[in-house]
């Protein structure tokens, strides 16, 4: 997709040597790709009532958070098990 946009922009710039409207078309193409393209994040989906400080997160985001937290805890336990001296040294430095 990116290659198509780049090659299209190059063609429009080459055509724009004689007619400046092609330059505007190239700029518009790049703008549309930057705002709605594949690589840019889109606008977040609207959630019905909004998310204030007191409302719980949606189930999917909490589930992913919990999985990420559990995965991190497993890695930390494995690190402490495989490198006991290093983990003790880090704990001593953290407590200072």
C-alpha positions in Angstrom: 0.0 0.0 0.0 2.8 2.4 0.9 4.5 1.7 -2.4 1.4 2.5 -4.4 1.0 5.8 -2.5 4.6 6.8 -3.0 4.6 5.9 -6.7 1.3 7.7 -7.2 2.7 10.8 -5.4 5.8 10.7 -7.6 3.7 10.5 -10.8 1.5 13.4 -9.6 4.6 15.5 -8.8 6.1 14.8 -12.3 2.8 15.8 -13.8 2.8 18.8 -11.6 5.8 20.3 -13.4 3.4 21.7 -16.0 0.2 22.1 -14.0 0.1 23.0 -10.3 -3.2 21.3 -9.7 -1.3 18.0 -9.9 0.8 19.2 -7.0 -2.3 19.8 -5.0 -3.5 16.3 -5.9 -0.2 14.9 -4.6 -0.5 16.8 -1.4 -4.1 15.6 -1.0 -3.1 12.0 -1.6 -0.4 12.2 1.0 -2.7 13.9 3.5 -5.4 11.2 3.0 -2.9 8.5 3.4 -1.5 10.1 6.6 -4.9 10.5 8.2 -6.7 7.4 7.0 -3.9 5.2 5.8 -3.1 1.7 7.0 -0.1 2.7 9.2 -1.8 5.5 11.2 -4.0 4.9 14.1 -7.6 5.8 13.5 -10.0 7.5 15.8 -10.9 5.4 18.8 -14.3 3.8 18.6 -17.1 5.6 20.5 -18.1 3.9 23.7 -21.7 4.5 24.7 -21.6 6.4 28.0 -18.0 7.5 28.2 -15.3 6.4 30.5 -14.9 8.4 33.6 -12.7 7.6 36.6 -15.4 5.6 38.3 -16.4 3.3 35.4 -14.7 0.0 35.0 -12.8 -0.7 31.8 -14.4 -2.8 29.1 -14.0 -6.5 29.6 -11.7 -7.0 26.6 -9.2 -4.4 27.8 -9.3 -5.8 31.3 -8.7 -9.3 30.0 -5.7 -8.2 28.0 -4.4 -6.2 31.0 -4.8 -9.2 33.3 -3.0 -11.5 30.7 -0.2 -9.0 30.4 0.1 -8.7 34.2 0.2 -12.4 34.6 2.8 -12.9 31.8 5.0 -10.2 33.5 4.7 -11.9 36.9 5.7 -15.3 35.3 8.7 -13.7 33.7 9.7 -12.0 37.0 9.4 -15.3 38.9 11.5 -17.1 36.2 14.1 -14.3 36.3 14.4 -14.6 40.1 14.6 -18.4 39.9 17.3 -18.4 37.2 19.4 -15.5 38.5 19.1 -15.5 42.3 22.2 -13.4 43.0 21.2 -10.7 40.6 17.7 -10.6 41.9 18.9 -10.3 45.5 21.3 -7.5 44.5 18.4 -5.6 42.7 16.2 -6.0 45.8 19.0 -4.6 48.0 19.4 -1.6 45.7 15.7 -1.0 45.5 15.3 -1.0 49.3 18.0 1.7 49.7 
